[in-house]
Amino acid sequence: MKVRFWGVRGSIPVPGRTTSRYGGNTSCVEVRPHGAAPIIIDAGTGLRRLGKALLEDGFGDGRGEASILISHTHWDHVQGLPFFSPLYRAGNRIQIFARQRDTHLEAVFSQQHGAPYFPVPLSAMQAEMSFHAITEGAELELGGARVTSTRLNHPWTALAYRIDADRTSVVYCSDTAPFTDLLLGTEFMVQPPALDRPLPPDIAAELARMRAAVVALAAGTDLLIYDTQFTHDEYRLRPHWGHSHPDDALAIARDARVRRLCLFHHAPLRSDDDNDAILARYRGIAAAAGDPFEVLSAYEGLELALGDGP
Amino acid sequence: MKIRFWGVRGSIPAPGPDTIRYGGNTACVSVHARAGGLVIIDMGTGLMHLGNALMAGPFGAGRGAATILLSHTHWDHIQGLGFFSPVFVAGNAFTVLGPGGSSDVLEDILEGQMDPNFSPLQTLKNFSARFDVHAIEPGAPRPAEGLTITAREHPHGSTTALAFRITEPADPATGAPERTFVYASDVGQPLAAGPDPAAVAFYRGADVLLHDATYRPADQATRRNRGFSSYEDAADAAVASGARRLVTFHYDQDYTDDDVDDLVASCRRALDARGGAAIDLVPAREGDELEI
């Protein structure tokens, strides 16, 4: 199974000199089980370049099939979809999975393609598109791959996905806050809540349950991709934004006994040099703690071969 | 007035090592009037960086005000709004002037971007700054920020967009004459029709004409329905309207810096061949500033 990163950035695309090594495109990861159709996780702006690459691979003449798993529909996870070239070719089949919302899923994506915002309506896409609303904990079979999921701690919630195929696996955990300080839901918070106060027991229990489910989802995986938008200090200032930091990612990786941890969803203004320094620091921390996993930091174009298969 | 380019790219942000020199952020231009006022044109991803720069001044202390002109509401012209720091500072005040004929409809469209399915902000009402949205009446000059602003609607694919003519009055104290900046992005031309006489009249005599130059003609030919100009269309408009300077803008997302170099050199030749040898050609590049 191959995993390739096409977009690694959180919140908003950031072109420019200081972000060009890690890349400025928003979230998009391609998972390719051996000999199978691509499974794409999230449709940030990285999806545009992936779409162009797929045109050379069967999608150019309408023979392509792909599944897109959406963690949640915040802009940085869907804004590449209107620029995904395979949608403009008849014969391609694209199925999109996302958590069930109050709004019908297809209506959510139709709004993105609505006339005030984009010139081509969703209904004019020539590929065959299907939308599948899934619930937290859903399990799917895609080709030979098994997909499982669990809920994350993010405003209006997001889903983590695990993909098992070729006797290996990858887990995608973005976007999420740590499961320690507050339970994020539909409430808008203007100011960050006070931290370091005891949580109501029911909230603490729910967060503990969510964390245990994430650790169980990631148990023994060959690659855990984790939201580390913030540093620890940045998180303390904005705990209500629903993003985590490397200390939390390392703790989850340790508890889940993963083989590799990949830092992901970098903050928009995080420079390449800062990302280098964060990676070096947390490699040192993991080594000093005797952690058995390798720490990586996602960059555009990073491709990893997982498992011992072809 | 001082014009600064914060985003010069069309359709979708284009990060990468190949777009660093011209920049990959989507449309955003600032205009600082001599009298101190600020006009922002379009709210692509460049707006985030403009906002962060503004926070060092009165906007950081909640004492800033600006007028935002919106050419149209396609994503690449509004997608920076949720990341514009000054709207989260109480005391700042923004007036958006945009298309659509109805202020309520325009506000609903901008509200749709903040829909909780898409944005953690959930609604424009969560901005701390004042944020008033008004449809602008094309053809009616309107004072704002020490400048006079007139809008004109032009075709853009299956829809329309607004061009803006921004005039700064003469300054009797220094003898500086009246100056005019025209912003005309996302301009769709009917096939081989040449410049629209009404558009030429609107651009007439601009000190700086910023014009859509998304494509090389060969690429435009296969994508006519998208409603963008080629550098030849931009050169035609500049020559016909007697512009002093032409700014190329809204480069295709697939064009590398070398492609844009080539587009600009071709535009220079097109100006010269059309009798526009005296027109100064200034390619829009992120971070560059022009003084009129």
Interface residues (C-beta under 8 A of the other chain):
Chain A: R9 S11 I12 P13 V14 P15 G16 R17 T19 S20 G23 G24 N25 T45 R48 T73 H74 W75 V78 Q79 G80 P82 F83 R101 T103 V108 Q111 Q112 G114 A115 P116 Y117 F118 P119 P155 W156 T186 F188 V190 W241 G242 P268 L269 E300
Chain B: R9 S11 I12 P13 A14 P15 G16 P17 T19 I20 G23 G24 N25 T45 M48 N52 T73 H74 W75 I78 Q79 G80 G82 F83 I109 G112 Q113 D115 P116 N117 F118 S119 P120 L121 Q122 T123 N126 S128 G157 S158 T159 R226 G227 Q253 E286
